[in-house]
Amino acid sequence: QVQLVESGGGLVQAGGSLRLSCACSRSLLSINVMGWYRQAPGKERETVATITRDGSTNYADLVKGRFLISRDNAKNTIDLQMNSLKPEDTAVYYCHARVTIVNYWGKGTLVTVSS
């Protein structure tokens, strides 16, 4: 079992920044891939950014150059630094972990970007 707890969401004006953090209940070194996903009202959940056990990262085209995913193996956390936020970034952001073929999700944190 893996428990994931997100924090750092909130309300920010367009152009601003937020940093999300996800605390994981087990060592990140035992997890194949971790990442951030988001779901806006009326839309499907989509990938934002992922990071593998060896540190390889991948970003959705919509956030490339604005968001940065990072991991701290000592603290068992992954962060998502979000810069130049846009109203269309408004969504619930979910932390995700995949261990072999099993997927784990946090409960999500709401990010609201006002115009």
Contacts in CASP RR format, 6 or more apart in sequence:
PFRMAT RR
TARGET T0000
AUTHOR 0000-0000-0000
METHOD contacts of the structure
MODEL  1
QVQLVESGGGLVQAGGSLRLSCACSRSLLSINVMGWYRQAPGKERETVAT
ITRDGSTNYADLVKGRFLISRDNAKNTIDLQMNSLKPEDTAVYYCHARVT
IVNYWGKGTLVTVSS
1 25 0 8 1.000
1 104 0 8 1.000
2 24 0 8 1.000
2 25 0 8 1.000
2 26 0 8 1.000
2 31 0 8 1.000
2 97 0 8 1.000
2 99 0 8 1.000
2 104 0 8 1.000
3 24 0 8 1.000
3 25 0 8 1.000
3 104 0 8 1.000
3 106 0 8 1.000
4 22 0 8 1.000
4 23 0 8 1.000
4 24 0 8 1.000
4 25 0 8 1.000
4 95 0 8 1.000
4 96 0 8 1.000
4 97 0 8 1.000
4 104 0 8 1.000
4 105 0 8 1.000
4 106 0 8 1.000
5 22 0 8 1.000
5 23 0 8 1.000
5 95 0 8 1.000
5 106 0 8 1.000
5 107 0 8 1.000
6 20 0 8 1.000
6 21 0 8 1.000
6 22 0 8 1.000
6 93 0 8 1.000
6 94 0 8 1.000
6 95 0 8 1.000
6 106 0 8 1.000
6 107 0 8 1.000
6 108 0 8 1.000
6 109 0 8 1.000
7 20 0 8 1.000
7 21 0 8 1.000
7 22 0 8 1.000
7 23 0 8 1.000
7 109 0 8 1.000
8 18 0 8 1.000
8 19 0 8 1.000
8 20 0 8 1.000
8 21 0 8 1.000
8 109 0 8 1.000
9 18 0 8 1.000
9 20 0 8 1.000
9 93 0 8 1.000
9 109 0 8 1.000
9 110 0 8 1.000
9 111 0 8 1.000
10 18 0 8 1.000
10 109 0 8 1.000
10 110 0 8 1.000
10 111 0 8 1.000
10 112 0 8 1.000
11 112 0 8 1.000
11 113 0 8 1.000
11 114 0 8 1.000
12 18 0 8 1.000
12 85 0 8 1.000
12 111 0 8 1.000
12 112 0 8 1.000
12 113 0 8 1.000
12 114 0 8 1.000
13 113 0 8 1.000
13 114 0 8 1.000
14 85 0 8 1.000
14 86 0 8 1.000
14 87 0 8 1.000
14 113 0 8 1.000
14 114 0 8 1.000
14 115 0 8 1.000
15 83 0 8 1.000
15 84 0 8 1.000
15 85 0 8 1.000
15 86 0 8 1.000
15 113 0 8 1.000
16 83 0 8 1.000
16 84 0 8 1.000
16 85 0 8 1.000
16 113 0 8 1.000
17 81 0 8 1.000
17 82 0 8 1.000
17 83 0 8 1.000
17 84 0 8 1.000
17 85 0 8 1.000
18 82 0 8 1.000
18 85 0 8 1.000
18 111 0 8 1.000
19 79 0 8 1.000
19 80 0 8 1.000
19 81 0 8 1.000
19 82 0 8 1.000
20 36 0 8 1.000
20 79 0 8 1.000
20 80 0 8 1.000
20 82 0 8 1.000
20 93 0 8 1.000
20 95 0 8 1.000
20 109 0 8 1.000
20 111 0 8 1.000
21 77 0 8 1.000
21 78 0 8 1.000
21 79 0 8 1.000
21 80 0 8 1.000
22 34 0 8 1.000
22 35 0 8 1.000
22 36 0 8 1.000
22 77 0 8 1.000
22 78 0 8 1.000
22 79 0 8 1.000
22 80 0 8 1.000
22 95 0 8 1.000
22 106 0 8 1.000
23 75 0 8 1.000
23 76 0 8 1.000
23 77 0 8 1.000
24 31 0 8 1.000
24 34 0 8 1.000
24 76 0 8 1.000
24 77 0 8 1.000
24 78 0 8 1.000
24 95 0 8 1.000
24 97 0 8 1.000
25 76 0 8 1.000
26 76 0 8 1.000
27 73 0 8 1.000
27 76 0 8 1.000
28 34 0 8 1.000
28 53 0 8 1.000
28 71 0 8 1.000
28 72 0 8 1.000
28 73 0 8 1.000
28 76 0 8 1.000
28 78 0 8 1.000
29 53 0 8 1.000
29 73 0 8 1.000
30 99 0 8 1.000
31 53 0 8 1.000
31 97 0 8 1.000
31 98 0 8 1.000
31 99 0 8 1.000
32 52 0 8 1.000
32 53 0 8 1.000
32 98 0 8 1.000
32 99 0 8 1.000
32 100 0 8 1.000
33 50 0 8 1.000
33 51 0 8 1.000
33 52 0 8 1.000
33 53 0 8 1.000
33 97 0 8 1.000
33 98 0 8 1.000
34 50 0 8 1.000
34 51 0 8 1.000
34 71 0 8 1.000
34 78 0 8 1.000
34 95 0 8 1.000
34 96 0 8 1.000
34 97 0 8 1.000
34 98 0 8 1.000
35 47 0 8 1.000
35 48 0 8 1.000
35 49 0 8 1.000
35 50 0 8 1.000
35 51 0 8 1.000
35 69 0 8 1.000
35 78 0 8 1.000
35 95 0 8 1.000
35 96 0 8 1.000
35 97 0 8 1.000
36 48 0 8 1.000
36 49 0 8 1.000
36 50 0 8 1.000
36 69 0 8 1.000
36 78 0 8 1.000
36 80 0 8 1.000
36 93 0 8 1.000
36 94 0 8 1.000
36 95 0 8 1.000
36 96 0 8 1.000
37 45 0 8 1.000
37 46 0 8 1.000
37 47 0 8 1.000
37 48 0 8 1.000
37 93 0 8 1.000
37 94 0 8 1.000
37 96 0 8 1.000
38 45 0 8 1.000
38 46 0 8 1.000
38 48 0 8 1.000
38 89 0 8 1.000
38 91 0 8 1.000
38 92 0 8 1.000
38 93 0 8 1.000
38 94 0 8 1.000
38 111 0 8 1.000
39 45 0 8 1.000
39 46 0 8 1.000
39 91 0 8 1.000
39 92 0 8 1.000
39 94 0 8 1.000
40 88 0 8 1.000
40 90 0 8 1.000
40 91 0 8 1.000
40 92 0 8 1.000
43 91 0 8 1.000
45 94 0 8 1.000
46 60 0 8 1.000
47 58 0 8 1.000
47 60 0 8 1.000
48 59 0 8 1.000
48 60 0 8 1.000
48 63 0 8 1.000
48 67 0 8 1.000
48 80 0 8 1.000
48 93 0 8 1.000
49 57 0 8 1.000
49 58 0 8 1.000
49 59 0 8 1.000
49 60 0 8 1.000
49 63 0 8 1.000
49 67 0 8 1.000
49 68 0 8 1.000
49 69 0 8 1.000
49 80 0 8 1.000
50 57 0 8 1.000
50 58 0 8 1.000
50 69 0 8 1.000
51 57 0 8 1.000
51 58 0 8 1.000
51 69 0 8 1.000
51 70 0 8 1.000
51 71 0 8 1.000
51 78 0 8 1.000
55 71 0 8 1.000
57 69 0 8 1.000
59 65 0 8 1.000
59 67 0 8 1.000
59 69 0 8 1.000
62 88 0 8 1.000
63 82 0 8 1.000
63 89 0 8 1.000
66 82 0 8 1.000
66 83 0 8 1.000
66 84 0 8 1.000
66 85 0 8 1.000
67 80 0 8 1.000
67 81 0 8 1.000
67 82 0 8 1.000
67 83 0 8 1.000
68 80 0 8 1.000
68 81 0 8 1.000
68 83 0 8 1.000
69 78 0 8 1.000
69 79 0 8 1.000
69 80 0 8 1.000
69 81 0 8 1.000
70 78 0 8 1.000
70 79 0 8 1.000
70 81 0 8 1.000
71 77 0 8 1.000
71 78 0 8 1.000
71 79 0 8 1.000
72 78 0 8 1.000
72 79 0 8 1.000
78 95 0 8 1.000
80 93 0 8 1.000
82 89 0 8 1.000
82 111 0 8 1.000
85 111 0 8 1.000
85 113 0 8 1.000
86 113 0 8 1.000
87 113 0 8 1.000
87 114 0 8 1.000
87 115 0 8 1.000
88 113 0 8 1.000
89 111 0 8 1.000
89 113 0 8 1.000
90 111 0 8 1.000
90 112 0 8 1.000
90 113 0 8 1.000
91 110 0 8 1.000
91 111 0 8 1.000
92 108 0 8 1.000
92 109 0 8 1.000
92 110 0 8 1.000
92 111 0 8 1.000
93 108 0 8 1.000
93 109 0 8 1.000
93 110 0 8 1.000
93 111 0 8 1.000
94 105 0 8 1.000
94 106 0 8 1.000
94 107 0 8 1.000
94 108 0 8 1.000
95 105 0 8 1.000
95 106 0 8 1.000
95 108 0 8 1.000
96 103 0 8 1.000
96 104 0 8 1.000
96 105 0 8 1.000
96 106 0 8 1.000
97 103 0 8 1.000
97 104 0 8 1.000
98 104 0 8 1.000
END
